Amino acid sequence: MTALELKTLRNAAMTLSEQERAALAKDLVASLDGPEDEGVAEAWDREIRRRIQQIDSGEAELLDAKEVLSRAKDRIRG
């Protein structure tokens, strides 16, 4: 693609609505990662369900952002 063609494409994309540009951007970024590995998506689905179950059962320790940042800073400091 030539620089002029790229500029024309970019200008055309900028005429899209915000929602259309967001959808296009999402598709373009996703295309950089290559084809989706279905096994990875399934593994993440299982992990999400596992974490939800831990939260619902009270097994998971939930921390607010302040506590997480405080612990991280403590670890960095040693």
mmJSON file of the N, C-alpha and C atoms, coordinates in Angstrom:
{"data_MODEL":{"atom_site":{
"group_PDB":["ATOM","ATOM","ATOM","ATOM","ATOM","ATOM","ATOM","ATOM","ATOM","ATOM","ATOM","ATOM","ATOM","ATOM","ATOM","ATOM","ATOM","ATOM","ATOM","ATOM","ATOM","ATOM","ATOM","ATOM","ATOM","ATOM","ATOM","ATOM","ATOM","ATOM","ATOM","ATOM","ATOM","ATOM","ATOM","ATOM","ATOM","ATOM","ATOM","ATOM","ATOM","ATOM","ATOM","ATOM","ATOM","ATOM","ATOM","ATOM","ATOM","ATOM","ATOM","ATOM","ATOM","ATOM","ATOM","ATOM","ATOM","ATOM","ATOM","ATOM","ATOM","ATOM","ATOM","ATOM","ATOM","ATOM","ATOM","ATOM","ATOM","ATOM","ATOM","ATOM","ATOM","ATOM","ATOM","ATOM","ATOM","ATOM","ATOM","ATOM","ATOM","ATOM","ATOM","ATOM","ATOM","ATOM","ATOM","ATOM","ATOM","ATOM","ATOM","ATOM","ATOM","ATOM","ATOM","ATOM","ATOM","ATOM","ATOM","ATOM","ATOM","ATOM","ATOM","ATOM","ATOM","ATOM","ATOM","ATOM","ATOM","ATOM","ATOM","ATOM","ATOM","ATOM","ATOM","ATOM","ATOM","ATOM","ATOM","ATOM","ATOM","ATOM","ATOM","ATOM","ATOM","ATOM","ATOM","ATOM","ATOM","ATOM","ATOM","ATOM","ATOM","ATOM","ATOM","ATOM","ATOM","ATOM","ATOM","ATOM","ATOM","ATOM","ATOM","ATOM","ATOM","ATOM","ATOM","ATOM","ATOM","ATOM","ATOM","ATOM","ATOM","ATOM","ATOM","ATOM","ATOM","ATOM","ATOM","ATOM","ATOM","ATOM","ATOM","ATOM","ATOM","ATOM","ATOM","ATOM","ATOM","ATOM","ATOM","ATOM","ATOM","ATOM","ATOM","ATOM","ATOM","ATOM","ATOM","ATOM","ATOM","ATOM","ATOM","ATOM","ATOM","ATOM","ATOM","ATOM","ATOM","ATOM","ATOM","ATOM","ATOM","ATOM","ATOM","ATOM","ATOM","ATOM","ATOM","ATOM","ATOM","ATOM","ATOM","ATOM","ATOM","ATOM","ATOM","ATOM","ATOM","ATOM","ATOM","ATOM","ATOM","ATOM","ATOM","ATOM","ATOM","ATOM","ATOM","ATOM","ATOM","ATOM","ATOM","ATOM","ATOM","ATOM","ATOM","ATOM","ATOM","ATOM","ATOM","ATOM","ATOM","ATOM"],
"id":[1,2,3,4,5,6,7,8,9,10,11,12,13,14,15,16,17,18,19,20,21,22,23,24,25,26,27,28,29,30,31,32,33,34,35,36,37,38,39,40,41,42,43,44,45,46,47,48,49,50,51,52,53,54,55,56,57,58,59,60,61,62,63,64,65,66,67,68,69,70,71,72,73,74,75,76,77,78,79,80,81,82,83,84,85,86,87,88,89,90,91,92,93,94,95,96,97,98,99,100,101,102,103,104,105,106,107,108,109,110,111,112,113,114,115,116,117,118,119,120,121,122,123,124,125,126,127,128,129,130,131,132,133,134,135,136,137,138,139,140,141,142,143,144,145,146,147,148,149,150,151,152,153,154,155,156,157,158,159,160,161,162,163,164,165,166,167,168,169,170,171,172,173,174,175,176,177,178,179,180,181,182,183,184,185,186,187,188,189,190,191,192,193,194,195,196,197,198,199,200,201,202,203,204,205,206,207,208,209,210,211,212,213,214,215,216,217,218,219,220,221,222,223,224,225,226,227,228,229,230,231,232,233,234],
"type_symbol":["N","C","C","N","C","C","N","C","C","N","C","C","N","C","C","N","C","C","N","C","C","N","C","C","N","C","C","N","C","C","N","C","C","N","C","C","N","C","C","N","C","C","N","C","C","N","C","C","N","C","C","N","C","C","N","C","C","N","C","C","N","C","C","N","C","C","N","C","C","N","C","C","N","C","C","N","C","C","N","C","C","N","C","C","N","C","C","N","C","C","N","C","C","N","C","C","N","C","C","N","C","C","N","C","C","N","C","C","N","C","C","N","C","C","N","C","C","N","C","C","N","C","C","N","C","C","N","C","C","N","C","C","N","C","C","N","C","C","N","C","C","N","C","C","N","C","C","N","C","C","N","C","C","N","C","C","N","C","C","N","C","C","N","C","C","N","C","C","N","C","C","N","C","C","N","C","C","N","C","C","N","C","C","N","C","C","N","C","C","N","C","C","N","C","C","N","C","C","N","C","C","N","C","C","N","C","C","N","C","C","N","C","C","N","C","C","N","C","C","N","C","C","N","C","C","N","C","C","N","C","C","N","C","C"],
"label_atom_id":["N","CA","C","N","CA","C","N","CA","C","N","CA","C","N","CA","C","N","CA","C","N","CA","C","N","CA","C","N","CA","C","N","CA","C","N","CA","C","N","CA","C","N","CA","C","N","CA","C","N","CA","C","N","CA","C","N","CA","C","N","CA","C","N","CA","C","N","CA","C","N","CA","C","N","CA","C","N","CA","C","N","CA","C","N","CA","C","N","CA","C","N","CA","C","N","CA","C","N","CA","C","N","CA","C","N","CA","C","N","CA","C","N","CA","C","N","CA","C","N","CA","C","N","CA","C","N","CA","C","N","CA","C","N","CA","C","N","CA","C","N","CA","C","N","CA","C","N","CA","C","N","CA","C","N","CA","C","N","CA","C","N","CA","C","N","CA","C","N","CA","C","N","CA","C","N","CA","C","N","CA","C","N","CA","C","N","CA","C","N","CA","C","N","CA","C","N","CA","C","N","CA","C","N","CA","C","N","CA","C","N","CA","C","N","CA","C","N","CA","C","N","CA","C","N","CA","C","N","CA","C","N","CA","C","N","CA","C","N","CA","C","N","CA","C","N","CA","C","N","CA","C","N","CA","C","N","CA","C","N","CA","C","N","CA","C","N","CA","C","N","CA","C"],
"label_alt_id":[null,null,null,null,null,null,null,null,null,null,null,null,null,null,null,null,null,null,null,null,null,null,null,null,null,null,null,null,null,null,null,null,null,null,null,null,null,null,null,null,null,null,null,null,null,null,null,null,null,null,null,null,null,null,null,null,null,null,null,null,null,null,null,null,null,null,null,null,null,null,null,null,null,null,null,null,null,null,null,null,null,null,null,null,null,null,null,null,null,null,null,null,null,null,null,null,null,null,null,null,null,null,null,null,null,null,null,null,null,null,null,null,null,null,null,null,null,null,null,null,null,null,null,null,null,null,null,null,null,null,null,null,null,null,null,null,null,null,null,null,null,null,null,null,null,null,null,null,null,null,null,null,null,null,null,null,null,null,null,null,null,null,null,null,null,null,null,null,null,null,null,null,null,null,null,null,null,null,null,null,null,null,null,null,null,null,null,null,null,null,null,null,null,null,null,null,null,null,null,null,null,null,null,null,null,null,null,null,null,null,null,null,null,null,null,null,null,null,null,null,null,null,null,null,null,null,null,null,null,null,null,null,null,null],
"label_comp_id":["MET","MET","MET","THR","THR","THR","ALA","ALA","ALA","LEU","LEU","LEU","GLU","GLU","GLU","LEU","LEU","LEU","LYS","LYS","LYS","THR","THR","THR","LEU","LEU","LEU","ARG","ARG","ARG","ASN","ASN","ASN","ALA","ALA","ALA","ALA","ALA","ALA","MET","MET","MET","THR","THR","THR","LEU","LEU","LEU","SER","SER","SER","GLU","GLU","GLU","GLN","GLN","GLN","GLU","GLU","GLU","ARG","ARG","ARG","ALA","ALA","ALA","ALA","ALA","ALA","LEU","LEU","LEU","ALA","ALA","ALA","LYS","LYS","LYS","ASP","ASP","ASP","LEU","LEU","LEU","VAL","VAL","VAL","ALA","ALA","ALA","SER","SER","SER","LEU","LEU","LEU","ASP","ASP","ASP","GLY","GLY","GLY","PRO","PRO","PRO","GLU","GLU","GLU","ASP","ASP","ASP","GLU","GLU","GLU","GLY","GLY","GLY","VAL","VAL","VAL","ALA","ALA","ALA","GLU","GLU","GLU","ALA","ALA","ALA","TRP","TRP","TRP","ASP","ASP","ASP","ARG","ARG","ARG","GLU","GLU","GLU","ILE","ILE","ILE","ARG","ARG","ARG","ARG","ARG","ARG","ARG","ARG","ARG","ILE","ILE","ILE","GLN","GLN","GLN","GLN","GLN","GLN","ILE","ILE","ILE","ASP","ASP","ASP","SER","SER","SER","GLY","GLY","GLY","GLU","GLU","GLU","ALA","ALA","ALA","GLU","GLU","GLU","LEU","LEU","LEU","LEU","LEU","LEU","ASP","ASP","ASP","ALA","ALA","ALA","LYS","LYS","LYS","GLU","GLU","GLU","VAL","VAL","VAL","LEU","LEU","LEU","SER","SER","SER","ARG","ARG","ARG","ALA","ALA","ALA","LYS","LYS","LYS","ASP","ASP","ASP","ARG","ARG","ARG","ILE","ILE","ILE","ARG","ARG","ARG","GLY","GLY","GLY"],
"label_asym_id":["A","A","A","A","A","A","A","A","A","A","A","A","A","A","A","A","A","A","A","A","A","A","A","A","A","A","A","A","A","A","A","A","A","A","A","A","A","A","A","A","A","A","A","A","A","A","A","A","A","A","A","A","A","A","A","A","A","A","A","A","A","A","A","A","A","A","A","A","A","A","A","A","A","A","A","A","A","A","A","A","A","A","A","A","A","A","A","A","A","A","A","A","A","A","A","A","A","A","A","A","A","A","A","A","A","A","A","A","A","A","A","A","A","A","A","A","A","A","A","A","A","A","A","A","A","A","A","A","A","A","A","A","A","A","A","A","A","A","A","A","A","A","A","A","A","A","A","A","A","A","A","A","A","A","A","A","A","A","A","A","A","A","A","A","A","A","A","A","A","A","A","A","A","A","A","A","A","A","A","A","A","A","A","A","A","A","A","A","A","A","A","A","A","A","A","A","A","A","A","A","A","A","A","A","A","A","A","A","A","A","A","A","A","A","A","A","A","A","A","A","A","A","A","A","A","A","A","A","A","A","A","A","A","A"],
"label_entity_id":["1","1","1","1","1","1","1","1","1","1","1","1","1","1","1","1","1","1","1","1","1","1","1","1","1","1","1","1","1","1","1","1","1","1","1","1","1","1","1","1","1","1","1","1","1","1","1","1","1","1","1","1","1","1","1","1","1","1","1","1","1","1","1","1","1","1","1","1","1","1","1","1","1","1","1","1","1","1","1","1","1","1","1","1","1","1","1","1","1","1","1","1","1","1","1","1","1","1","1","1","1","1","1","1","1","1","1","1","1","1","1","1","1","1","1","1","1","1","1","1","1","1","1","1","1","1","1","1","1","1","1","1","1","1","1","1","1","1","1","1","1","1","1","1","1","1","1","1","1","1","1","1","1","1","1","1","1","1","1","1","1","1","1","1","1","1","1","1","1","1","1","1","1","1","1","1","1","1","1","1","1","1","1","1","1","1","1","1","1","1","1","1","1","1","1","1","1","1","1","1","1","1","1","1","1","1","1","1","1","1","1","1","1","1","1","1","1","1","1","1","1","1","1","1","1","1","1","1","1","1","1","1","1","1"],
"label_seq_id":[1,1,1,2,2,2,3,3,3,4,4,4,5,5,5,6,6,6,7,7,7,8,8,8,9,9,9,10,10,10,11,11,11,12,12,12,13,13,13,14,14,14,15,15,15,16,16,16,17,17,17,18,18,18,19,19,19,20,20,20,21,21,21,22,22,22,23,23,23,24,24,24,25,25,25,26,26,26,27,27,27,28,28,28,29,29,29,30,30,30,31,31,31,32,32,32,33,33,33,34,34,34,35,35,35,36,36,36,37,37,37,38,38,38,39,39,39,40,40,40,41,41,41,42,42,42,43,43,43,44,44,44,45,45,45,46,46,46,47,47,47,48,48,48,49,49,49,50,50,50,51,51,51,52,52,52,53,53,53,54,54,54,55,55,55,56,56,56,57,57,57,58,58,58,59,59,59,60,60,60,61,61,61,62,62,62,63,63,63,64,64,64,65,65,65,66,66,66,67,67,67,68,68,68,69,69,69,70,70,70,71,71,71,72,72,72,73,73,73,74,74,74,75,75,75,76,76,76,77,77,77,78,78,78],
"pdbx_PDB_ins_code":[null,null,null,null,null,null,null,null,null,null,null,null,null,null,null,null,null,null,null,null,null,null,null,null,null,null,null,null,null,null,null,null,null,null,null,null,null,null,null,null,null,null,null,null,null,null,null,null,null,null,null,null,null,null,null,null,null,null,null,null,null,null,null,null,null,null,null,null,null,null,null,null,null,null,null,null,null,null,null,null,null,null,null,null,null,null,null,null,null,null,null,null,null,null,null,null,null,null,null,null,null,null,null,null,null,null,null,null,null,null,null,null,null,null,null,null,null,null,null,null,null,null,null,null,null,null,null,null,null,null,null,null,null,null,null,null,null,null,null,null,null,null,null,null,null,null,null,null,null,null,null,null,null,null,null,null,null,null,null,null,null,null,null,null,null,null,null,null,null,null,null,null,null,null,null,null,null,null,null,null,null,null,null,null,null,null,null,null,null,null,null,null,null,null,null,null,null,null,null,null,null,null,null,null,null,null,null,null,null,null,null,null,null,null,null,null,null,null,null,null,null,null,null,null,null,null,null,null,null,null,null,null,null,null],
"Cartn_x":[0.857,0.0,0.904,0.575,1.379,1.015,1.872,1.617,0.321,0.06,-1.168,-2.394,-2.307,-3.427,-3.671,-2.595,-2.726,-3.377,-2.965,-3.554,-5.038,-5.399,-6.802,-7.608,-7.047,-7.716,-7.906,-6.857,-6.923,-7.993,-8.027,-9.032,-10.444,-10.619,-11.936,-12.336,-11.384,-11.684,-12.105,-11.512,-11.834,-13.233,-13.863,-15.241,-16.256,-15.795,-16.688,-17.114,-18.214,-18.662,-17.668,-17.761,-16.869,-16.998,-18.223,-18.463,-17.871,-18.028,-17.473,-15.945,-15.351,-13.892,-13.375,-14.099,-13.691,-13.726,-14.772,-14.879,-13.759,-13.465,-12.383,-11.04,-10.81,-9.55,-9.39,-10.472,-10.421,-10.044,-10.666,-10.368,-8.923,-8.432,-7.056,-6.052,-6.283,-5.376,-5.414,-6.605,-6.732,-5.994,-5.968,-5.295,-3.785,-3.241,-1.8,-1.381,-2.305,-2.006,-2.073,-2.521,-2.666,-3.985,-4.178,-5.448,-5.629,-6.874,-7.183,-7.053,-6.408,-6.261,-7.449,-8.342,-9.561,-9.239,-8.147,-7.76,-7.466,-6.881,-6.574,-7.866,-8.805,-10.083,-10.811,-10.8,-11.452,-10.761,-9.441,-8.695,-9.034,-9.13,-9.498,-10.925,-11.834,-13.211,-13.233,-12.453,-12.382,-11.807,-10.757,-10.121,-11.078,-11.827,-12.804,-13.864,-14.379,-15.39,-14.815,-13.555,-12.909,-12.787,-12.389,-12.23,-13.572,-14.589,-15.927,-16.394,-16.15,-16.546,-15.818,-14.534,-13.772,-14.324,-14.709,-15.288,-16.623,-17.477,-18.807,-18.738,-17.742,-17.634,-16.935,-16.347,-15.62,-14.184,-13.765,-12.406,-11.362,-11.727,-10.778,-10.678,-9.457,-9.245,-9.318,-10.331,-10.508,-9.854,-9.09,-8.377,-8.763,-8.819,-9.073,-7.762,-7.857,-6.686,-5.606,-5.994,-5.008,-4.151,-4.793,-4.072,-3.134,-3.601,-2.768,-1.536,-1.736,-0.609,0.354,-0.179,0.661,1.526,0.924,1.679,2.735,2.386,3.342,4.537,4.264,5.354,6.241,5.628,6.404,7.321,6.818,7.626,8.782,8.518,9.57,10.677,10.283,11.254,12.058,11.486,12.188,11.825],
"Cartn_y":[-1.168,0.0,1.232,2.167,3.384,4.337,5.312,6.314,7.063,7.345,8.058,7.2,5.907,5.004,4.889,4.817,4.736,6.002,7.154,8.421,8.472,8.006,7.972,7.054,5.896,4.951,5.557,6.193,6.824,7.922,8.743,9.807,9.233,8.143,7.504,6.955,6.361,5.814,6.918,8.087,9.191,9.745,9.397,9.846,8.926,7.791,6.854,7.42,6.904,7.313,6.802,7.339,6.899,5.396,4.917,3.487,2.644,3.104,2.369,2.379,3.516,3.592,2.671,2.609,1.727,0.265,-0.112,-1.492,-1.797,-0.846,-1.028,-1.149,-0.286,-0.325,-1.663,-2.149,-3.442,-4.555,-4.544,-5.567,-5.475,-4.253,-4.081,-4.56,-4.203,-4.64,-6.164,-6.737,-8.195,-8.888,-8.256,-8.874,-8.939,-8.12,-8.135,-9.381,-9.959,-11.132,-12.431,-12.392,-13.605,-14.289,-15.479,-16.178,-16.54,-16.485,-16.789,-18.284,-18.636,-20.027,-20.365,-21.201,-21.54,-22.14,-22.877,-23.475,-22.426,-21.31,-20.233,-19.61,-19.355,-18.767,-19.688,-20.979,-21.939,-21.974,-21.912,-21.917,-20.682,-19.518,-18.301,-18.39,-18.975,-19.151,-20.013,-21.106,-21.966,-21.2,-20.434,-19.667,-18.623,-17.967,-16.97,-17.633,-18.779,-19.492,-19.923,-20.383,-20.804,-19.628,-18.491,-17.317,-16.823,-16.853,-16.453,-17.383,-18.693,-19.667,-19.378,-19.037,-18.72,-17.472,-16.496,-15.276,-15.596,-16.317,-16.65,-17.502,-18.386,-19.276,-18.61,-17.437,-16.754,-17.227,-18.116,-18.661,-17.614,-16.737,-15.729,-14.569,-14.052,-12.869,-11.657,-10.827,-9.652,-8.45,-7.702,-6.539,-5.316,-4.162,-2.949,-2.47,-1.533,-1.073,-0.511,0.216,0.79,-0.299,-1.374,-2.476,-3.157,-3.377,-4.018,-3.166,-1.859,-0.966,-0.915,-0.904,-0.881,-2.135,-3.289,-4.546,-4.583,-4.079,-4.069,-3.177,-2.014,-1.104,-1.73,-2.407,-3.081,-4.151,-4.896,-5.946,-5.346,-4.233,-3.59,-3.08,-2.521,-1.975,-3.079,-4.275,-5.408,-5.538],
"Cartn_z":[0.0,0.0,0.0,-0.839,-0.921,0.21,0.415,1.455,1.167,-0.109,-0.476,-0.191,-0.518,-0.24,1.262,2.017,3.469,4.022,3.51,3.952,3.601,2.406,1.983,2.893,3.206,4.097,5.482,5.993,7.317,7.33,6.287,6.21,6.154,5.412,5.337,6.697,7.4,8.729,9.688,9.552,10.455,10.23,9.106,8.872,9.546,10.049,10.734,12.08,12.588,13.923,14.962,16.16,17.237,17.471,17.474,17.707,16.571,15.337,14.2,14.228,14.593,14.694,15.789,16.906,18.001,17.552,16.84,16.352,15.361,14.478,13.511,14.224,15.191,15.945,16.658,17.254,17.948,16.974,15.795,14.793,14.312,14.109,13.643,14.686,15.936,17.001,17.132,17.072,17.174,16.03,14.858,13.714,13.904,14.778,15.036,15.807,16.544,17.357,16.572,15.346,14.56,14.885,14.359,14.593,16.068,16.502,17.902,18.151,19.239,19.643,20.535,20.047,20.787,22.146,22.246,23.518,24.573,24.153,25.092,25.607,24.716,25.126,26.102,25.823,26.719,28.075,28.079,29.346,30.171,29.519,30.249,30.782,30.007,30.485,31.744,31.751,32.934,34.124,33.873,34.952,35.525,34.674,35.14,36.004,35.546,36.34,37.687,37.691,38.935,39.901,39.398,40.26,40.79,39.956,40.413,41.521,41.358,42.376,43.68,43.616,44.828,45.518,44.746,45.33,45.976,45.244,45.765,47.027,47.115,48.274,49.455,49.219,50.284,50.416,49.543,49.583,49.18,48.256,47.767,48.745,48.896,49.722,48.797,49.008,48.163,48.822,48.05,48.561,47.744,48.413,47.651,47.031,46.119,45.37,46.286,47.329,48.25,48.882,49.314,49.955,48.963,47.742,46.723,46.437,46.256,45.983,47.16,48.366,49.557,49.633,49.387,49.417,48.313,47.145,46.034,46.358,46.922,47.291,48.359,49.323,50.367,49.765,48.794,48.159,47.363,46.703,45.91,46.817,47.938,48.888,49.575,49.598,50.205,51.593],
"occupancy":[1.0,1.0,1.0,1.0,1.0,1.0,1.0,1.0,1.0,1.0,1.0,1.0,1.0,1.0,1.0,1.0,1.0,1.0,1.0,1.0,1.0,1.0,1.0,1.0,1.0,1.0,1.0,1.0,1.0,1.0,1.0,1.0,1.0,1.0,1.0,1.0,1.0,1.0,1.0,1.0,1.0,1.0,1.0,1.0,1.0,1.0,1.0,1.0,1.0,1.0,1.0,1.0,1.0,1.0,1.0,1.0,1.0,1.0,1.0,1.0,1.0,1.0,1.0,1.0,1.0,1.0,1.0,1.0,1.0,1.0,1.0,1.0,1.0,1.0,1.0,1.0,1.0,1.0,1.0,1.0,1.0,1.0,1.0,1.0,1.0,1.0,1.0,1.0,1.0,1.0,1.0,1.0,1.0,1.0,1.0,1.0,1.0,1.0,1.0,1.0,1.0,1.0,1.0,1.0,1.0,1.0,1.0,1.0,1.0,1.0,1.0,1.0,1.0,1.0,1.0,1.0,1.0,1.0,1.0,1.0,1.0,1.0,1.0,1.0,1.0,1.0,1.0,1.0,1.0,1.0,1.0,1.0,1.0,1.0,1.0,1.0,1.0,1.0,1.0,1.0,1.0,1.0,1.0,1.0,1.0,1.0,1.0,1.0,1.0,1.0,1.0,1.0,1.0,1.0,1.0,1.0,1.0,1.0,1.0,1.0,1.0,1.0,1.0,1.0,1.0,1.0,1.0,1.0,1.0,1.0,1.0,1.0,1.0,1.0,1.0,1.0,1.0,1.0,1.0,1.0,1.0,1.0,1.0,1.0,1.0,1.0,1.0,1.0,1.0,1.0,1.0,1.0,1.0,1.0,1.0,1.0,1.0,1.0,1.0,1.0,1.0,1.0,1.0,1.0,1.0,1.0,1.0,1.0,1.0,1.0,1.0,1.0,1.0,1.0,1.0,1.0,1.0,1.0,1.0,1.0,1.0,1.0,1.0,1.0,1.0,1.0,1.0,1.0,1.0,1.0,1.0,1.0,1.0,1.0],
"B_iso_or_equiv":[0.0,0.0,0.0,0.0,0.0,0.0,0.0,0.0,0.0,0.0,0.0,0.0,0.0,0.0,0.0,0.0,0.0,0.0,0.0,0.0,0.0,0.0,0.0,0.0,0.0,0.0,0.0,0.0,0.0,0.0,0.0,0.0,0.0,0.0,0.0,0.0,0.0,0.0,0.0,0.0,0.0,0.0,0.0,0.0,0.0,0.0,0.0,0.0,0.0,0.0,0.0,0.0,0.0,0.0,0.0,0.0,0.0,0.0,0.0,0.0,0.0,0.0,0.0,0.0,0.0,0.0,0.0,0.0,0.0,0.0,0.0,0.0,0.0,0.0,0.0,0.0,0.0,0.0,0.0,0.0,0.0,0.0,0.0,0.0,0.0,0.0,0.0,0.0,0.0,0.0,0.0,0.0,0.0,0.0,0.0,0.0,0.0,0.0,0.0,0.0,0.0,0.0,0.0,0.0,0.0,0.0,0.0,0.0,0.0,0.0,0.0,0.0,0.0,0.0,0.0,0.0,0.0,0.0,0.0,0.0,0.0,0.0,0.0,0.0,0.0,0.0,0.0,0.0,0.0,0.0,0.0,0.0,0.0,0.0,0.0,0.0,0.0,0.0,0.0,0.0,0.0,0.0,0.0,0.0,0.0,0.0,0.0,0.0,0.0,0.0,0.0,0.0,0.0,0.0,0.0,0.0,0.0,0.0,0.0,0.0,0.0,0.0,0.0,0.0,0.0,0.0,0.0,0.0,0.0,0.0,0.0,0.0,0.0,0.0,0.0,0.0,0.0,0.0,0.0,0.0,0.0,0.0,0.0,0.0,0.0,0.0,0.0,0.0,0.0,0.0,0.0,0.0,0.0,0.0,0.0,0.0,0.0,0.0,0.0,0.0,0.0,0.0,0.0,0.0,0.0,0.0,0.0,0.0,0.0,0.0,0.0,0.0,0.0,0.0,0.0,0.0,0.0,0.0,0.0,0.0,0.0,0.0,0.0,0.0,0.0,0.0,0.0,0.0,0.0,0.0,0.0,0.0,0.0,0.0],
"pdbx_formal_charge":[null,null,null,null,null,null,null,null,null,null,null,null,null,null,null,null,null,null,null,null,null,null,null,null,null,null,null,null,null,null,null,null,null,null,null,null,null,null,null,null,null,null,null,null,null,null,null,null,null,null,null,null,null,null,null,null,null,null,null,null,null,null,null,null,null,null,null,null,null,null,null,null,null,null,null,null,null,null,null,null,null,null,null,null,null,null,null,null,null,null,null,null,null,null,null,null,null,null,null,null,null,null,null,null,null,null,null,null,null,null,null,null,null,null,null,null,null,null,null,null,null,null,null,null,null,null,null,null,null,null,null,null,null,null,null,null,null,null,null,null,null,null,null,null,null,null,null,null,null,null,null,null,null,null,null,null,null,null,null,null,null,null,null,null,null,null,null,null,null,null,null,null,null,null,null,null,null,null,null,null,null,null,null,null,null,null,null,null,null,null,null,null,null,null,null,null,null,null,null,null,null,null,null,null,null,null,null,null,null,null,null,null,null,null,null,null,null,null,null,null,null,null,null,null,null,null,null,null,null,null,null,null,null,null],
"auth_seq_id":[1,1,1,2,2,2,3,3,3,4,4,4,5,5,5,6,6,6,7,7,7,8,8,8,9,9,9,10,10,10,11,11,11,12,12,12,13,13,13,14,14,14,15,15,15,16,16,16,17,17,17,18,18,18,19,19,19,20,20,20,21,21,21,22,22,22,23,23,23,24,24,24,25,25,25,26,26,26,27,27,27,28,28,28,29,29,29,30,30,30,31,31,31,32,32,32,33,33,33,34,34,34,35,35,35,36,36,36,37,37,37,38,38,38,39,39,39,40,40,40,41,41,41,42,42,42,43,43,43,44,44,44,45,45,45,46,46,46,47,47,47,48,48,48,49,49,49,50,50,50,51,51,51,52,52,52,53,53,53,54,54,54,55,55,55,56,56,56,57,57,57,58,58,58,59,59,59,60,60,60,61,61,61,62,62,62,63,63,63,64,64,64,65,65,65,66,66,66,67,67,67,68,68,68,69,69,69,70,70,70,71,71,71,72,72,72,73,73,73,74,74,74,75,75,75,76,76,76,77,77,77,78,78,78],
"auth_comp_id":["MET","MET","MET","THR","THR","THR","ALA","ALA","ALA","LEU","LEU","LEU","GLU","GLU","GLU","LEU","LEU","LEU","LYS","LYS","LYS","THR","THR","THR","LEU","LEU","LEU","ARG","ARG","ARG","ASN","ASN","ASN","ALA","ALA","ALA","ALA","ALA","ALA","MET","MET","MET","THR","THR","THR","LEU","LEU","LEU","SER","SER","SER","GLU","GLU","GLU","GLN","GLN","GLN","GLU","GLU","GLU","ARG","ARG","ARG","ALA","ALA","ALA","ALA","ALA","ALA","LEU","LEU","LEU","ALA","ALA","ALA","LYS","LYS","LYS","ASP","ASP","ASP","LEU","LEU","LEU","VAL","VAL","VAL","ALA","ALA","ALA","SER","SER","SER","LEU","LEU","LEU","ASP","ASP","ASP","GLY","GLY","GLY","PRO","PRO","PRO","GLU","GLU","GLU","ASP","ASP","ASP","GLU","GLU","GLU","GLY","GLY","GLY","VAL","VAL","VAL","ALA","ALA","ALA","GLU","GLU","GLU","ALA","ALA","ALA","TRP","TRP","TRP","ASP","ASP","ASP","ARG","ARG","ARG","GLU","GLU","GLU","ILE","ILE","ILE","ARG","ARG","ARG","ARG","ARG","ARG","ARG","ARG","ARG","ILE","ILE","ILE","GLN","GLN","GLN","GLN","GLN","GLN","ILE","ILE","ILE","ASP","ASP","ASP","SER","SER","SER","GLY","GLY","GLY","GLU","GLU","GLU","ALA","ALA","ALA","GLU","GLU","GLU","LEU","LEU","LEU","LEU","LEU","LEU","ASP","ASP","ASP","ALA","ALA","ALA","LYS","LYS","LYS","GLU","GLU","GLU","VAL","VAL","VAL","LEU","LEU","LEU","SER","SER","SER","ARG","ARG","ARG","ALA","ALA","ALA","LYS","LYS","LYS","ASP","ASP","ASP","ARG","ARG","ARG","ILE","ILE","ILE","ARG","ARG","ARG","GLY","GLY","GLY"],
"auth_asym_id":["A","A","A","A","A","A","A","A","A","A","A","A","A","A","A","A","A","A","A","A","A","A","A","A","A","A","A","A","A","A","A","A","A","A","A","A","A","A","A","A","A","A","A","A","A","A","A","A","A","A","A","A","A","A","A","A","A","A","A","A","A","A","A","A","A","A","A","A","A","A","A","A","A","A","A","A","A","A","A","A","A","A","A","A","A","A","A","A","A","A","A","A","A","A","A","A","A","A","A","A","A","A","A","A","A","A","A","A","A","A","A","A","A","A","A","A","A","A","A","A","A","A","A","A","A","A","A","A","A","A","A","A","A","A","A","A","A","A","A","A","A","A","A","A","A","A","A","A","A","A","A","A","A","A","A","A","A","A","A","A","A","A","A","A","A","A","A","A","A","A","A","A","A","A","A","A","A","A","A","A","A","A","A","A","A","A","A","A","A","A","A","A","A","A","A","A","A","A","A","A","A","A","A","A","A","A","A","A","A","A","A","A","A","A","A","A","A","A","A","A","A","A","A","A","A","A","A","A","A","A","A","A","A","A"],
"auth_atom_id":["N","CA","C","N","CA","C","N","CA","C","N","CA","C","N","CA","C","N","CA","C","N","CA","C","N","CA","C","N","CA","C","N","CA","C","N","CA","C","N","CA","C","N","CA","C","N","CA","C","N","CA","C","N","CA","C","N","CA","C","N","CA","C","N","CA","C","N","CA","C","N","CA","C","N","CA","C","N","CA","C","N","CA","C","N","CA","C","N","CA","C","N","CA","C","N","CA","C","N","CA","C","N","CA","C","N","CA","C","N","CA","C","N","CA","C","N","CA","C","N","CA","C","N","CA","C","N","CA","C","N","CA","C","N","CA","C","N","CA","C","N","CA","C","N","CA","C","N","CA","C","N","CA","C","N","CA","C","N","CA","C","N","CA","C","N","CA","C","N","CA","C","N","CA","C","N","CA","C","N","CA","C","N","CA","C","N","CA","C","N","CA","C","N","CA","C","N","CA","C","N","CA","C","N","CA","C","N","CA","C","N","CA","C","N","CA","C","N","CA","C","N","CA","C","N","CA","C","N","CA","C","N","CA","C","N","CA","C","N","CA","C","N","CA","C","N","CA","C","N","CA","C","N","CA","C","N","CA","C","N","CA","C","N","CA","C","N","CA","C","N","CA","C"],
"pdbx_PDB_model_num":[1,1,1,1,1,1,1,1,1,1,1,1,1,1,1,1,1,1,1,1,1,1,1,1,1,1,1,1,1,1,1,1,1,1,1,1,1,1,1,1,1,1,1,1,1,1,1,1,1,1,1,1,1,1,1,1,1,1,1,1,1,1,1,1,1,1,1,1,1,1,1,1,1,1,1,1,1,1,1,1,1,1,1,1,1,1,1,1,1,1,1,1,1,1,1,1,1,1,1,1,1,1,1,1,1,1,1,1,1,1,1,1,1,1,1,1,1,1,1,1,1,1,1,1,1,1,1,1,1,1,1,1,1,1,1,1,1,1,1,1,1,1,1,1,1,1,1,1,1,1,1,1,1,1,1,1,1,1,1,1,1,1,1,1,1,1,1,1,1,1,1,1,1,1,1,1,1,1,1,1,1,1,1,1,1,1,1,1,1,1,1,1,1,1,1,1,1,1,1,1,1,1,1,1,1,1,1,1,1,1,1,1,1,1,1,1,1,1,1,1,1,1,1,1,1,1,1,1,1,1,1,1,1,1]
}}}
